[in-house]
Each structure stands twice: as C-alpha cells, then as structure tokens.
Amino acid sequence: VTTEKRAHAMLSAFQEYRPILVGLSCSWEEIKRRTVARGDRTLEEAEYSFRNAAGHLPHHHTFETTSMPPEVIASQLVQRLRAGTSDASVDDGEA
C-alpha cells in the first residue's frame, strides 16, 4: 500500500474481518536480488514500493526479512498470535 488514501480504503474494505496488520521490511540490496530472481516486476517498481510503502498503516506485528526465510517469519507470527502478543498498539475500534 503506497499511499495514505489506499491504506484507508484497504482498511475500510476489510474492516468487518478485523485484519491483523503485518509489516515487513528488507534491505534494498536484498529486494534488488529477490526482484531480479523472481522477474515479476522491474527494479523501478520495486524501488517505488521500497520508498513509498512504509508508514501508511500501523502494524500489529513487524518483521525484518532481509535474512529470514518466509517459513521462519510465518512460524514466528503464529507463535505471537497464539501468545496474544503484538509489537504495537493498533486501534482496532474496540473500546
């Protein structure tokens, strides 16, 4: 999600499902390597997302993915969900 407007639209669309927001970050060098390996987007598209995607939504959980495989991140997320822990206080609209 690369704009504030799109972030709010996404949250509105999924509001009834109470989404769990997970933020992923990665070094630019690793993003370039993954982008070239996958071949599903240009480096310019990857750079645009890298520079514009962060900061539009608060996250319940965050992970730095540069050196972690997806399976490890998924396992850690499941552990956090089962434990009921979160990285940040996100307003879920429940008062």
N, C-alpha and C positions, 0 to 999 in steps of 0.2 A: 504494500500500500504506500504509494509515493506522494500523496497529498493529504492534507487535513480533511478536505471535503470527502475524499474517497474513504478515509478512515471512518468518519462518522456515518457514511452511507453503509459501509460494511457492518458496523456495529448495529445500526438500525435494522438491517436485513436479517441479522441473526439473533436479535435481542431475545426472542422467545425461547431460544435454545440455551441461553446463559453460557456463551462460549468461554473457553479457557484460552487466554491470550499468551502465546509463547513467542518470545523474541529470540532471534538467532543472529549472532554476529560472527564475522570471519575476517581474517586479514585480506587485504586487497590482493596480495600475491597469490594466496590460495584460491580466491574467487577467480582470478585470471586462469589459473591452472585448471580448475574444475570446468570453467566455461569452455575453454579450448577442448578439453577432453570430451565433454558432452556434445558440443557442437550444436546446441539448440537455440543459441542466441549469440549476438555479436558482443564483442568486448565493450562496445559503446553502450549497448543496452545494459550489460552487467554493471558498468561504471555508473550509469544513471541511477540504477537501483541502489547501488552501494552508497552513493552520495545523498540520495533522497528518501530512502525507505525508513530510516530510523527516526524515532521521536514523535510520530503521529498518534501512537496509542500507548497507554500504559500496559505493561505486561505482568501477568501473574507469575510467569517463570521466564528466566533468561538463561541462555547457554552460549558460550563462546565455542564455536565449532571448528576452528582452524585445524586442530589436531585431534578431534574426536570423531570417530565414525558414527553414522546415524543410529546404529544399534545401541551404542552406549548412551547417546543422548535420549533415545526413546526409553531405555531402561531407567535412567535417572529421573525422567519425567514421571514415569509410572510410580517410582518409589516416592517422589514428592507428592503426587496425587493421593496415594494410599495413606501417606503420613499426614495429609492435610496441611502441608507447608506451602509457603509462597514466598517469592522474592520481594514482592512489593504490595502495597495496599492499593487495590483497584476498586473503584466504586462500582459495585455490581447492581446498584439501585435497590439493594435490600437494606431497609432500615428497621 
